[in-house]
Amino acid sequence: MSKTKWYQKPIYPLIALVLALLTGTPLLHQVAASPDQATFYSTTADGRLITEGGDYTAVHGASTAGSVYPNDIHITVGQQTLPVVFWVSRGALFLDTSSLPDDATIISAVLSLYGSSDASLVDFHITVVDGSVLHEPLALTDYGTLGSQTMSGGAFDTAGFSTSSYNDIPLNETGMGWISKTGISKFGLRSSREIAAIAPTTQEVVTIYPYERGPGYQPRLVVTYTTAPPPVGGEAYPVNKISALAPLIAVAVLVAGGLSWYAFRRRKARS
């Protein structure tokens, strides 16, 4: 008498079917959230902070800026050396993101900067840092407080810097954490070499267009996010009825499998 193989026993295929149903069964009324996207532009408060002097360490670590330019037509990021003078510039961006839903979960965010000029003879990374320390409007002391922000929220290599289009900087998890759902999102822009306090020996500078340049050139932030689905009993939305009944089907199949196994055992005992 040949031995009965596993797949010839009714109980095993039935168990496999039950597991398949349970594994693929979503929660009742659960609906996958569809991503939304919102675009925000820098405000009139954006600008640059510059300090210069004969000693690089003193310039780099200064607590106040020599000059603040909140209404210029360029935002300069980087550093350079001129004859016996070092020069450091840091940028500041302000974007009103208060229209984001309070329950928004941010999936991704891209900060885009339209290039104005590239005078850099040494490439660096434009680095986004936490701008929550910035005043609105900009103050001289913002140069020093921005200098204390070294954590990168996203970066762009100036080797690929464009002066005829936007330069996109995807924000990382840290950078996305600086996006406000209730007010102004503030970002600082620094050179990676300046953050590392590497004294320049030539020009390491790029410029971007600020708010004042007008539509099509202003710094922008594109945020992709999801929100929680409506609660049960609230807004109507489609439900997969087959999936909702899957737990009941699984129980029925399990009971049928048990009965089938019991009948199979009785037949085998009689044979």
Backbone bond lengths (Angstrom), bond angles and torsions (degrees), N, CA, C in turn:
res aa  C-N    CA-C-N  psi(-1)  N-CA   C-N-CA  omega(-1)  CA-C   N-CA-C  phi
1 M - - - 1.470 - - 1.526 109.18 -
2 S 1.349 116.86 126.88 1.465 119.75 -175.94 1.521 109.81 -75.80
3 K 1.345 113.42 147.98 1.461 120.09 -179.06 1.524 109.91 -75.69
4 T 1.321 116.32 136.77 1.466 120.39 179.62 1.531 109.65 -72.28
5 K 1.330 116.26 126.22 1.461 120.91 -179.82 1.535 109.65 -77.82
6 W 1.354 114.69 159.52 1.467 119.14 -172.64 1.515 112.23 -59.96
7 Y 1.341 117.30 -39.74 1.454 119.19 -175.27 1.530 112.01 -76.77
8 Q 1.359 117.31 -6.55 1.448 120.84 176.68 1.535 111.35 -88.65
9 K 1.306 116.46 -10.53 1.461 120.67 177.53 1.527 108.25 -87.35
10 P 1.307 118.76 123.75 1.475 121.50 -173.54 1.519 113.75 -57.80
11 I 1.332 117.58 -32.65 1.452 119.18 -172.34 1.524 113.00 -64.41
12 Y 1.345 117.74 -35.73 1.465 119.43 -174.43 1.523 113.37 -70.65
13 P 1.335 119.27 -47.69 1.474 117.90 174.80 1.522 112.96 -59.51
14 L 1.363 116.17 -34.12 1.448 119.07 179.50 1.527 111.27 -68.34
15 I 1.336 116.76 -40.23 1.469 120.30 176.77 1.524 110.53 -62.85
16 A 1.331 115.71 -41.38 1.462 120.04 178.96 1.523 110.80 -61.24
17 L 1.338 116.53 -39.76 1.460 120.80 179.07 1.526 110.50 -66.03
18 V 1.329 117.19 -41.97 1.460 121.07 178.46 1.524 110.87 -60.05
19 L 1.335 116.54 -46.35 1.467 120.38 -179.96 1.514 111.67 -61.95
20 A 1.323 116.28 -39.96 1.463 120.82 179.09 1.517 110.63 -63.06
21 L 1.349 116.43 -42.27 1.460 120.02 179.69 1.527 111.30 -65.11
22 L 1.334 115.81 -46.22 1.454 119.66 -178.32 1.514 112.01 -65.69
23 T 1.326 118.02 -38.01 1.462 121.75 -179.88 1.517 111.37 -64.37
24 G 1.311 117.37 -38.17 1.460 120.53 -176.74 1.498 114.17 -95.29
25 T 1.325 118.78 12.48 1.460 121.09 -176.06 1.519 110.98 -91.40
26 P 1.333 118.43 119.21 1.464 119.89 175.84 1.517 110.61 -80.89
27 L 1.329 115.90 165.49 1.449 119.86 175.65 1.526 109.65 -66.22
28 L 1.306 116.16 146.75 1.455 121.19 -179.03 1.527 110.45 -58.72
29 H 1.336 116.73 128.00 1.463 124.21 178.58 1.526 113.03 70.21
30 Q 1.326 119.11 11.78 1.458 120.02 178.79 1.524 109.43 -78.99
31 V 1.344 116.77 129.77 1.455 121.58 -178.99 1.526 108.83 -125.67
32 A 1.323 116.98 131.08 1.462 120.55 178.71 1.524 109.64 -66.98
33 A 1.345 115.99 132.62 1.455 120.54 -179.01 1.526 109.98 -75.33
34 S 1.323 116.06 137.11 1.459 121.21 178.28 1.524 108.61 -90.70
35 P 1.338 118.09 131.95 1.469 120.26 -178.84 1.531 111.54 -64.86
36 D 1.305 115.54 143.39 1.457 123.09 172.49 1.522 108.06 -114.14
37 Q 1.319 115.77 163.45 1.460 119.99 -178.29 1.519 109.51 -138.21
38 A 1.325 115.85 139.48 1.460 121.38 179.04 1.521 109.16 -135.79
39 T 1.334 116.13 143.81 1.464 121.88 -179.53 1.525 109.60 -117.58
40 F 1.329 115.30 133.32 1.461 121.43 -178.95 1.532 108.95 -126.87
41 Y 1.330 115.77 147.83 1.466 120.69 -179.12 1.526 110.67 -118.99
42 S 1.319 114.71 151.38 1.457 120.71 -179.71 1.524 110.79 -61.36
43 T 1.311 116.38 151.24 1.463 121.83 -178.75 1.527 110.95 -96.74
44 T 1.324 115.58 178.55 1.468 121.09 179.83 1.527 112.35 -64.91
45 A 1.323 117.37 -12.98 1.465 120.58 -177.26 1.524 112.83 -77.72
46 D 1.351 118.28 -11.63 1.471 118.97 -177.00 1.526 110.73 -65.21
47 G 1.343 116.08 162.52 1.460 118.52 -177.91 1.526 112.08 172.35
48 R 1.328 115.47 -164.71 1.475 121.36 -179.00 1.525 110.04 -136.32
49 L 1.330 114.59 154.73 1.463 122.03 179.26 1.523 108.05 -125.75
50 I 1.317 117.40 129.23 1.469 121.63 -172.92 1.525 110.44 -129.54
51 T 1.318 114.81 139.01 1.465 121.76 172.41 1.523 108.40 -134.51
52 E 1.329 116.98 143.36 1.463 121.00 178.96 1.521 109.52 -141.25
53 G 1.345 114.37 159.21 1.458 120.03 179.80 1.515 111.33 173.50
54 G 1.308 116.85 177.16 1.456 121.05 -175.35 1.515 114.84 -83.56
55 D 1.329 118.34 -14.66 1.464 122.10 -179.41 1.523 109.37 -115.67
56 Y 1.323 116.72 118.43 1.461 119.27 -174.26 1.520 112.00 -63.88
57 T 1.307 117.71 -42.18 1.459 120.36 -179.01 1.521 111.19 -59.72
58 A 1.327 115.82 -41.10 1.463 119.99 179.14 1.529 111.35 -68.05
59 V 1.324 116.22 -40.87 1.466 120.62 179.04 1.519 110.27 -64.85
60 H 1.323 116.44 -47.29 1.464 121.39 -177.49 1.522 111.92 -63.01
61 G 1.307 116.77 -39.15 1.466 120.48 -175.33 1.511 114.50 -98.49
62 A 1.317 118.23 12.44 1.462 121.14 -178.07 1.528 111.02 -61.48
63 S 1.325 115.98 144.48 1.457 120.37 -179.45 1.528 112.20 -84.43
64 T 1.314 116.46 -20.17 1.464 120.02 178.91 1.526 110.26 -132.08
65 A 1.313 115.04 154.98 1.460 120.37 178.39 1.520 110.14 -82.61
66 G 1.323 114.97 153.68 1.447 118.93 172.94 1.509 110.39 -75.84
67 S 1.354 115.33 -33.32 1.463 120.58 -178.81 1.519 110.07 -148.19
68 V 1.328 115.97 149.32 1.459 123.02 174.28 1.516 107.74 -125.12
69 Y 1.349 115.97 133.59 1.460 120.96 -179.40 1.534 109.43 -124.72
70 P 1.329 117.70 89.96 1.462 120.34 -178.65 1.531 114.08 -87.17
71 N 1.320 117.00 -11.68 1.462 120.04 -174.86 1.521 112.74 -128.67
72 D 1.320 116.81 22.34 1.461 120.81 -179.60 1.528 109.37 -78.40
73 I 1.325 116.83 172.06 1.466 120.31 179.67 1.522 111.67 -94.09
74 H 1.340 117.12 3.88 1.459 121.49 178.70 1.524 109.60 -140.92
75 I 1.317 115.45 149.62 1.464 121.98 167.55 1.530 106.23 -116.21
76 T 1.320 116.22 119.07 1.454 121.45 -177.13 1.522 110.25 -97.90
77 V 1.323 115.46 136.63 1.470 120.86 177.91 1.526 107.85 -128.24
78 G 1.328 116.74 126.68 1.458 119.72 177.27 1.511 112.72 135.45
79 Q 1.316 114.65 -159.12 1.455 120.92 -178.03 1.522 109.11 -154.32
80 Q 1.319 115.97 162.68 1.459 120.00 178.73 1.522 109.61 -161.10
81 T 1.310 115.43 166.60 1.449 120.60 173.77 1.513 108.99 -123.92
82 L 1.303 114.86 133.36 1.449 123.47 172.75 1.532 106.01 -110.35
83 P 1.282 119.21 174.14 1.474 119.18 178.49 1.530 111.84 -51.38
84 V 1.325 116.25 112.40 1.465 127.06 177.57 1.536 113.87 59.70
85 V 1.329 117.81 17.32 1.463 120.75 179.72 1.527 109.85 -135.38
86 F 1.340 115.84 131.83 1.470 121.26 172.38 1.531 108.34 -104.16
87 W 1.336 114.36 149.31 1.467 120.47 -172.70 1.524 108.41 -141.46
88 V 1.351 117.08 128.15 1.471 122.61 -179.33 1.527 108.84 -127.95
89 S 1.340 116.00 133.76 1.461 120.64 179.27 1.529 110.08 -128.63
90 R 1.321 115.98 134.72 1.464 123.40 178.41 1.529 109.51 -124.60
91 G 1.329 116.18 141.26 1.468 120.62 -177.35 1.514 112.57 -101.55
92 A 1.328 115.36 159.81 1.466 121.61 179.98 1.524 109.49 -139.40
93 L 1.325 116.51 131.40 1.465 122.39 179.83 1.520 110.18 -124.65
94 F 1.341 115.66 140.92 1.458 122.61 177.87 1.529 107.80 -129.06
95 L 1.328 117.58 126.06 1.461 121.86 -179.85 1.523 109.65 -132.94
96 D 1.320 116.20 128.53 1.462 120.83 -179.78 1.525 109.22 -81.44
97 T 1.326 116.18 102.82 1.468 122.13 -178.54 1.531 111.57 -109.25
98 S 1.330 116.71 20.69 1.466 120.76 -175.54 1.521 113.06 -66.75
99 S 1.329 117.78 -15.46 1.467 119.86 -179.92 1.522 113.13 -79.02
100 L 1.330 117.70 -5.96 1.465 119.53 174.67 1.523 109.28 -63.40
101 P 1.345 118.29 138.55 1.469 120.14 178.09 1.522 111.38 -60.19
102 D 1.329 115.84 145.75 1.461 120.39 -179.56 1.527 112.10 -61.43
103 D 1.350 116.36 -30.41 1.462 119.58 -178.56 1.524 112.38 -97.12
104 A 1.331 116.90 16.87 1.470 120.48 -179.00 1.524 110.81 -68.99
105 T 1.324 115.29 135.50 1.464 121.64 170.96 1.519 106.81 -107.57
106 I 1.317 116.55 113.67 1.460 120.96 -175.26 1.523 109.81 -76.74
107 I 1.321 115.56 123.50 1.465 122.28 -179.84 1.518 110.58 -90.64
108 S 1.324 116.19 -44.00 1.462 120.92 -179.86 1.521 109.15 -156.16
109 A 1.319 115.64 160.69 1.462 121.06 178.00 1.517 108.65 -152.75
110 V 1.319 115.64 138.36 1.465 121.13 -179.24 1.525 108.67 -126.97
111 L 1.325 116.41 122.36 1.457 122.85 175.02 1.524 107.77 -95.53
112 S 1.329 116.55 122.84 1.466 120.88 -175.28 1.522 110.34 -115.54
113 L 1.342 115.90 131.60 1.455 122.91 -177.71 1.524 109.06 -122.10
114 Y 1.328 116.96 122.76 1.464 120.64 -179.43 1.533 108.41 -83.43
115 G 1.329 116.00 121.40 1.453 120.47 -176.73 1.515 113.27 -71.19
116 S 1.327 115.31 136.26 1.459 121.45 177.49 1.524 110.95 -102.97
117 S 1.344 116.38 -48.18 1.463 120.45 178.09 1.518 109.72 -155.03
118 D 1.311 115.38 157.67 1.467 121.87 178.57 1.524 108.06 -132.29
119 A 1.327 115.20 101.29 1.461 120.82 179.74 1.517 111.24 -105.45
120 S 1.324 115.74 14.65 1.462 120.16 -174.95 1.519 112.15 -80.00
121 L 1.330 115.18 127.28 1.458 121.13 173.27 1.524 110.82 -97.86
122 V 1.318 116.05 -8.30 1.470 122.86 174.85 1.524 106.76 -131.46
123 D 1.333 116.62 121.81 1.461 120.23 -178.63 1.524 111.47 -72.97
124 F 1.311 114.78 152.32 1.457 121.85 177.86 1.525 107.68 -150.72
125 H 1.309 117.50 -178.63 1.462 121.86 176.65 1.528 109.31 -107.34
126 I 1.336 115.98 123.62 1.459 119.24 169.28 1.525 105.85 -68.67
127 T 1.307 116.73 117.11 1.464 121.14 -172.86 1.527 110.92 -111.37
128 V 1.323 115.46 127.17 1.465 121.48 177.33 1.524 108.24 -84.03
129 V 1.329 116.12 125.81 1.467 120.62 178.30 1.524 109.47 -123.28
130 D 1.317 116.04 167.78 1.467 122.27 -177.71 1.527 109.98 -64.64
131 G 1.321 116.16 121.26 1.453 120.28 -179.62 1.516 113.74 -102.59
132 S 1.322 117.30 12.07 1.473 119.68 -178.07 1.527 111.92 -62.97
133 V 1.341 117.04 -17.29 1.465 121.17 179.85 1.523 112.06 -80.01
134 L 1.331 117.44 -9.47 1.459 121.25 -174.68 1.515 112.57 -76.85
135 H 1.342 115.03 146.37 1.451 121.27 173.33 1.530 109.33 -90.27
136 E 1.326 114.70 156.68 1.458 120.22 175.97 1.530 108.33 -131.02
137 P 1.329 118.00 104.44 1.466 129.47 8.18 1.531 112.92 -75.50
138 L 1.336 114.21 165.37 1.460 120.72 -177.80 1.525 111.56 -58.97
139 A 1.342 114.53 142.92 1.458 121.43 177.33 1.520 109.66 -118.79
140 L 1.320 117.07 158.50 1.458 121.17 -179.78 1.533 111.36 -57.80
141 T 1.333 116.86 -35.35 1.469 121.13 -177.74 1.528 112.56 -70.09
142 D 1.333 117.57 -13.70 1.466 120.16 179.67 1.528 111.50 -65.70
143 Y 1.320 117.07 -23.88 1.463 119.79 176.97 1.523 110.16 -61.20
144 G 1.326 116.60 -46.16 1.459 120.56 -179.07 1.513 113.07 -71.25
145 T 1.343 117.74 -43.11 1.465 119.51 -179.32 1.525 111.00 -68.09
146 L 1.333 116.94 -34.39 1.462 119.41 176.13 1.528 110.52 -68.65
147 G 1.334 116.11 -31.05 1.461 120.34 178.00 1.516 113.29 -65.54
148 S 1.334 116.74 -19.70 1.470 119.89 178.81 1.512 112.21 -84.79
149 Q 1.334 117.33 -7.41 1.460 121.60 -178.99 1.528 109.51 -94.07
150 T 1.319 116.52 110.72 1.464 120.90 -175.68 1.529 113.72 -119.25
151 M 1.331 117.83 -11.98 1.461 121.08 179.99 1.520 109.88 -71.04
152 S 1.344 116.39 129.25 1.454 120.99 -177.97 1.525 111.42 -83.63
153 G 1.338 115.39 129.44 1.457 121.07 173.63 1.511 111.68 -100.99
154 G 1.346 115.84 4.33 1.455 122.31 -176.93 1.518 108.14 149.23
155 A 1.329 117.43 152.75 1.456 119.46 -175.99 1.528 110.99 -149.21
156 F 1.342 114.71 157.77 1.466 121.67 179.00 1.524 108.84 -134.78
157 D 1.340 116.57 128.28 1.459 122.46 179.87 1.523 109.44 -78.58
158 T 1.342 117.12 121.06 1.461 119.84 -177.25 1.526 113.23 -70.11
159 A 1.329 116.84 -4.94 1.472 118.62 173.58 1.521 109.97 -62.43
160 G 1.321 117.30 -24.87 1.454 121.29 179.22 1.523 112.66 -111.10
161 F 1.328 116.99 21.00 1.460 121.83 -175.94 1.522 111.29 -68.82
162 S 1.341 116.24 130.16 1.462 121.94 -179.79 1.520 110.31 -107.46
163 T 1.331 115.52 140.41 1.459 120.93 175.67 1.537 110.87 -107.80
164 S 1.325 115.91 15.04 1.468 120.03 179.62 1.524 111.78 -131.88
165 S 1.323 117.16 11.78 1.461 121.18 179.78 1.522 108.80 -163.34
166 Y 1.329 115.11 177.51 1.455 120.32 176.61 1.529 110.80 -75.04
167 N 1.313 115.69 144.63 1.461 123.21 172.76 1.526 106.83 -106.95
168 D 1.334 116.42 113.66 1.466 121.75 -172.21 1.522 111.91 -89.03
169 I 1.329 115.18 131.32 1.465 121.82 176.95 1.528 108.73 -118.94
170 P 1.335 118.90 100.93 1.470 120.05 175.47 1.531 109.63 -65.18
171 L 1.296 117.27 127.85 1.459 120.29 178.17 1.526 109.74 -80.80
172 N 1.319 115.77 139.63 1.465 119.92 175.89 1.530 109.36 -84.09
173 E 1.328 116.77 -174.46 1.465 120.67 -177.80 1.526 111.30 -58.37
174 T 1.332 116.13 -38.10 1.462 119.94 178.86 1.518 110.54 -64.33
175 G 1.338 116.04 -47.67 1.458 120.43 -179.45 1.517 112.91 -62.64
176 M 1.337 116.65 -39.69 1.462 119.53 179.00 1.522 111.35 -65.16
177 G 1.324 115.96 -26.99 1.462 120.14 178.08 1.517 113.09 -68.89
178 W 1.327 117.58 -14.09 1.469 121.18 179.13 1.530 112.16 -90.05
179 I 1.327 117.24 -0.90 1.465 120.79 179.86 1.519 109.01 -82.40
180 S 1.326 115.90 125.01 1.460 121.54 -178.70 1.529 110.88 -91.30
181 K 1.325 116.31 138.80 1.467 121.34 175.15 1.530 111.31 -96.94
182 T 1.302 116.45 -2.98 1.468 120.10 -174.72 1.524 113.71 -123.41
183 G 1.332 118.40 -6.36 1.459 119.65 -176.21 1.511 113.05 -162.33
184 I 1.330 115.61 -135.04 1.461 122.79 -175.79 1.529 110.41 -94.61
185 S 1.332 116.30 128.09 1.465 121.33 172.18 1.527 107.67 -89.05
186 K 1.333 116.16 127.56 1.463 120.98 -175.43 1.530 109.69 -116.79
187 F 1.333 115.43 131.99 1.460 120.79 179.02 1.526 109.95 -130.97
188 G 1.320 115.56 140.03 1.453 121.10 172.14 1.519 109.17 -101.08
189 L 1.328 117.08 152.74 1.458 123.04 177.64 1.528 108.50 -123.10
190 R 1.349 115.31 122.65 1.464 120.17 -179.59 1.529 109.84 -135.28
191 S 1.319 115.36 157.05 1.463 120.97 173.03 1.522 109.12 -78.94
192 S 1.327 116.80 139.11 1.464 120.36 178.13 1.532 110.97 -63.26
193 R 1.325 117.26 -34.06 1.468 120.43 178.72 1.528 110.43 -72.37
194 E 1.322 115.70 -33.36 1.465 119.10 177.12 1.524 110.01 -70.35
195 I 1.341 117.36 -38.95 1.465 120.62 176.22 1.527 110.11 -59.79
196 A 1.329 115.94 -38.64 1.468 120.90 -179.86 1.520 112.46 -80.43
197 A 1.342 117.23 0.72 1.470 122.94 179.06 1.523 112.21 58.33
198 I 1.337 116.29 41.04 1.469 121.59 175.79 1.526 107.91 -91.59
199 A 1.300 116.84 111.50 1.462 120.91 -176.35 1.524 110.52 -61.87
200 P 1.327 117.97 132.13 1.459 120.46 -179.76 1.522 111.54 -74.26
201 T 1.325 115.55 151.04 1.457 121.40 174.48 1.521 110.75 -114.54
202 T 1.331 115.40 -3.47 1.462 122.21 179.26 1.529 108.06 -158.87
203 Q 1.315 118.38 -157.76 1.461 121.58 179.26 1.531 111.50 -83.23
204 E 1.309 115.40 130.33 1.465 122.83 175.11 1.530 107.25 -133.38
205 V 1.318 116.48 67.02 1.460 121.15 -168.34 1.522 112.10 -138.14
206 V 1.334 116.27 135.26 1.468 122.40 167.77 1.525 107.30 -129.03
207 T 1.324 116.25 157.37 1.456 120.47 176.78 1.523 109.61 -126.24
208 I 1.322 115.56 147.93 1.463 121.92 177.56 1.522 108.52 -124.69
209 Y 1.329 116.14 163.20 1.453 120.14 177.61 1.524 110.34 -83.71
210 P 1.323 117.65 139.68 1.465 122.04 176.22 1.517 111.38 -96.22
211 Y 1.320 115.83 -167.57 1.462 122.26 178.19 1.530 111.48 -55.09
212 E 1.334 115.94 -39.51 1.461 121.15 -173.46 1.525 113.72 -62.32
213 R 1.324 118.24 -18.90 1.470 120.24 -179.37 1.522 112.02 -72.17
214 G 1.323 116.90 -22.35 1.456 119.64 175.11 1.516 113.93 100.35
215 P 1.342 116.46 173.92 1.471 122.43 -178.01 1.527 112.22 -54.53
216 G 1.332 114.44 141.46 1.459 120.45 -179.60 1.519 113.59 91.93
217 Y 1.343 116.21 -11.12 1.468 120.53 -178.70 1.535 112.59 -130.35
218 Q 1.309 117.07 -15.95 1.461 120.56 -175.45 1.528 111.60 -66.03
219 P 1.338 118.61 145.36 1.470 120.54 173.28 1.527 109.63 -54.71
220 R 1.318 116.78 137.60 1.465 119.77 -177.21 1.525 110.20 -135.83
221 L 1.313 114.49 156.34 1.460 122.39 177.94 1.519 108.04 -128.84
222 V 1.331 116.46 121.30 1.464 121.59 177.85 1.527 107.77 -106.64
223 V 1.320 115.57 119.00 1.472 121.78 -176.13 1.527 109.38 -112.58
224 T 1.322 116.07 126.87 1.464 122.09 174.25 1.518 107.91 -105.94
225 Y 1.337 116.81 129.76 1.462 119.40 -173.37 1.529 110.73 -149.69
226 T 1.318 115.17 166.41 1.467 121.99 173.20 1.518 108.31 -125.80
227 T 1.325 114.93 159.35 1.457 120.48 174.24 1.523 108.81 -125.41
228 A 1.330 117.05 162.11 1.463 121.46 -178.33 1.523 109.77 -65.07
229 P 1.362 117.84 142.24 1.466 120.62 176.78 1.517 110.36 -65.56
230 P 1.341 118.23 157.20 1.470 120.41 -179.78 1.523 111.04 -62.98
231 P 1.328 118.94 147.35 1.466 121.70 -178.89 1.522 111.47 -69.83
232 V 1.341 115.48 159.73 1.462 120.97 176.95 1.521 108.72 -60.76
233 G 1.345 116.21 133.14 1.454 120.43 -178.01 1.510 112.48 91.60
234 G 1.314 116.84 -5.57 1.459 120.39 178.52 1.517 110.13 -95.58
235 E 1.289 116.16 -129.68 1.462 121.61 -177.80 1.527 110.21 -62.53
236 A 1.328 116.77 137.62 1.462 121.16 -179.30 1.512 110.05 -73.97
237 Y 1.321 116.02 140.95 1.456 121.51 175.76 1.518 108.12 -154.29
238 P 1.335 118.33 155.39 1.467 121.08 -172.96 1.513 113.21 -67.96
239 V 1.347 114.92 145.19 1.459 121.48 176.91 1.519 108.26 -127.73
240 N 1.312 117.47 135.35 1.454 122.45 177.24 1.529 108.24 -75.28
241 K 1.355 116.57 105.47 1.467 120.49 -174.51 1.522 112.15 -65.49
242 I 1.321 116.27 -36.27 1.468 118.81 179.48 1.517 110.10 -63.46
243 S 1.348 116.09 -43.35 1.462 119.48 179.17 1.520 111.48 -65.45
244 A 1.333 116.37 -37.03 1.460 119.68 179.98 1.524 111.98 -65.81
245 L 1.333 116.33 -32.44 1.471 120.76 -179.89 1.519 112.76 -85.71
246 A 1.336 116.56 -6.08 1.468 119.59 -174.90 1.530 113.36 -56.10
247 P 1.368 120.15 -41.65 1.471 118.18 178.53 1.529 112.76 -59.53
248 L 1.354 117.15 -39.95 1.465 120.37 179.41 1.525 110.88 -67.11
249 I 1.343 115.47 -39.28 1.463 119.96 177.62 1.520 109.96 -63.03
250 A 1.336 115.77 -41.06 1.460 119.90 -178.78 1.521 111.06 -62.50
251 V 1.367 117.16 -42.22 1.471 120.66 179.22 1.515 109.95 -64.33
252 A 1.337 116.31 -42.48 1.454 119.86 -179.33 1.528 111.04 -62.61
253 V 1.331 115.87 -42.65 1.463 119.95 179.29 1.520 110.36 -64.71
254 L 1.338 116.86 -38.80 1.464 120.52 179.70 1.530 110.39 -63.92
255 V 1.333 117.36 -43.14 1.469 120.67 178.10 1.521 110.26 -63.97
256 A 1.346 115.90 -44.63 1.458 119.61 178.80 1.514 110.82 -61.91
257 G 1.329 115.57 -37.03 1.462 119.18 178.66 1.509 112.17 -64.63
258 G 1.351 115.20 -39.82 1.461 118.57 179.09 1.519 111.82 -64.70
259 L 1.316 116.21 -43.68 1.458 120.21 178.54 1.526 110.88 -64.08
260 S 1.318 115.47 -40.96 1.464 119.45 179.28 1.520 110.96 -62.85
261 W 1.332 115.25 -41.99 1.472 119.62 179.29 1.529 110.30 -63.48
262 Y 1.346 116.08 -41.71 1.466 120.00 -179.76 1.525 110.12 -63.44
263 A 1.347 117.19 -43.49 1.472 120.22 178.91 1.515 110.69 -65.16
264 F 1.307 116.58 -39.08 1.459 120.53 -179.59 1.531 110.48 -63.27
265 R 1.327 116.30 -42.64 1.464 120.10 -179.62 1.540 111.03 -64.13
266 R 1.370 116.54 -38.43 1.459 119.86 -179.80 1.533 110.62 -66.33
267 R 1.366 115.05 -42.16 1.457 117.54 178.60 1.503 111.56 -63.23
268 K 1.321 115.93 -39.40 1.457 120.18 -179.44 1.531 110.94 -66.12
269 A 1.362 116.38 -36.66 1.456 120.38 -179.06 1.509 111.82 -68.33
270 R 1.337 116.26 -31.79 1.446 120.57 -179.43 1.533 112.91 -78.84
271 S 1.323 115.82 -24.28 1.464 119.31 -175.64 1.536 111.42 -78.74
